[in-house]
Structure formats: C-alpha cells, structure tokens
Amino acid sequence: MSGGFRASGGGGVSIVLDAGEASILRSLVSQVLDLVEPGTTGEDPLERALGIGSAAQPSDPVLARLFPAGYSGDDQAAAEFRRYTEATLREGKRSDAETLMETAGEGRVRLTAEQAQAWLRALNDVRLALGVRLEVTEEVHEELAGMTEDDPRYPAYVTYDWLTYLQDTLVRALW
C-alpha cells in the first residue's frame, strides 16, 4: 500500500501509487463518472440551455447521497433548489473525477494544489458512493476488524478503508 500523500513545493502534494492502486482508483472513479452523467433537463429549450434540471429526488440511494436535498422538511424548496443547482453540481463532480482519471498513474503522482483539491472531492464522492452501497456505519472499523478475509464483503470494506486513508493523508498534506 502506498505511503499516502506528502506535501510538496508550491502547495502541491505527491503520492507514489503502484499499478494496482492506480487501476483501482481509476476504476472506482469511472463508476462515479457513470453515475453523475448529466441529469434530465426540462422540456423547455431555455431550461435545457440554462442547465435547469429535474426537481425530482433521485431514486438511487447513491445519487441521493451525492446530491442531497438542499432543504429538509420543505419539499417544495428542496425541489426548487435541486432544479437550479443539480446540473452545476454534476458538472463539478465530473470535472473532479476527470482530473483524478487524467492524473492517477503508476509511480510518483505530483499534483498542483488545484488538482489536489479535485482529488479530495473525487475521493470523497467515491467514498460516499461505496459507503452507501456497503451500508457503512460509524462502526466500520470494528466490523472490518471482525471480518475474515473469506467474507465476500472483505475486499470492498478494505477498499473503503484504503480510500479513507488516502483522503485523510491528502487532507493532512494540504493543511
């Protein structure tokens, strides 16, 4: 496993990834990219041009986690918020994921401060998506410690734990 992120000159960071780690990161991020494809827009041509999207809460629990309601307890306000912000949020998530895809490779990966921020957001999105699918709770470390390697969930939980480690070392390297 990589030694995590380290601060480098000019506010950037670096990490050394082996081929398997880089491949896992790109694979997971590509799955998030598939999830955050452009959402549906309104029928009105002006709405489509402005990126005004659907007001409906996503039925997929991962998308609901990646795009949470802007207002709890007020369905109408939440729907309007979603309608006017989701397209921009989706674009930001795609941009962050694409930055990670373009820069994650085998060996030493050097990131500018801006690229590191994109990685931080993309890693967070991957962790959120995986966490929802695994139904991760605050007891994830205890659950992982009690899990045997032949448990079918073990690889996914270890991957989630590794992503948490990467995100933590990236935050520490940036601050």
ZIMO-V266028 format. One record per helix or strand. SS is the DSSP state (A for helix, B for strand). FROM is the first residue (numbers start at 1). TO is the last residue. If there is no record, write none. Layout:
ss->(SS	SS)
from->(FROM	FROM)
to->(TO	TO)
This chain:
ss->(B	A	B	A	B	A	B	A	A	B	A	A	A)
from->(6	9	13	19	41	45	53	61	75	107	113	140	154)
to->(7	11	17	35	41	50	53	66	103	111	134	145	174)
